[in-house]
Amino acid sequence: QVQLQESGPGLVKPSGTLSLTCAVSGASISRSDWWNWVRQSPGKGLEWIGEIEHNGATIYYNPSLKSRVHISIDTSKNQLSLNLNSVTAADTAVYYCARDRAHSGRWAFDNWGQGTPVTVSS
Amino acid sequence: EIVLTQSPGTLSLSPGERATLSCRASQGISGSQLAWYQKKPGQAPRLFIYGASNRATGIPDRFSGIGSGTDFTLTISRLEPEDFAVYYCQQYNSSVWTFGQGTTVEIK
C-alpha cells in the first residue's frame, strides 16, 4: 500500500523559502504516475500548487504561484520536494503531497499524505 | 483558467436525507478529468469520484456522480453520519488542476 509522508519546518520567516519533502513508501516514485503538491490555508479551500512527472521530465505549476515555486523529484530517495520562495503570511497552510494516477484514462489524486502545517511568521 | 463554482455553499440535512451537490465549470471540460473529494477537519482529502461518475475504491454506492460539459453533480442518496464533511470538485485542463471552493454538508 502506497504511503506518502510530508515533512519540513513548521515555521518559516516572511520573505524566506518554504522547503518540504514528501517521502513515498510502498511504490517506486519513478515507475509511473504524477506527483503533486496541494495546500489548504486556514478557513479556505484546496489549492493546487503543482505536479511533476514520475521521471522528472515535465513539471506543471499553478499559474498564480509559478514565479515562486519549484518542485523536484529524487528517485534515489523516493521522494519529491517543494520549494516556495518569498513567502508571506498568505502562504500559511497545511501542505499535502498527493499521487495523480490514471484509472482507465481518467486521472485523479487517489493517494494523499496526511499533510504538514506551515506557518509564515517572524 | 477554468473556474469551478460549487453550490450550495452549505447544505443542512438530516441523516437519511438525500444530498445533491453541484459543480459548474466556467467552460466546457472533459468529464474524464472531473473528480470529487471528501475533506474532514484534520484529515487528508479522500478521492470519492473520478471521471465524473466512477466511484473510487471503497466508496459506498450511495455516492454517485454524473455530468458533462459544464455541469456536474455529486449525489449522496441517504446520508450517513460519516458523510457530513466538505466536498470539493476538481478538474484538469491545459496542464492546470483547479478545485471548486467546496460544499459543506452539515447536520441539520
Interface residues (C-beta under 8 A of the other chain):
Chain A: N36 V38 Q40 G45 L46 E47 W48 E51 Y60 N62 P63 Y96 A98 H103 S104 G105 R106 W107 A108 F109 D110 W112 G113 Q114 G115
Chain B: E1 S32 Q33 A35 Y37 K39 Q43 A44 P45 R46 L47 Y50 G51 N54 A56 T57 Y88 Q90 Y92 S95 V96 W97 T98 F99 G100 Q101 G102
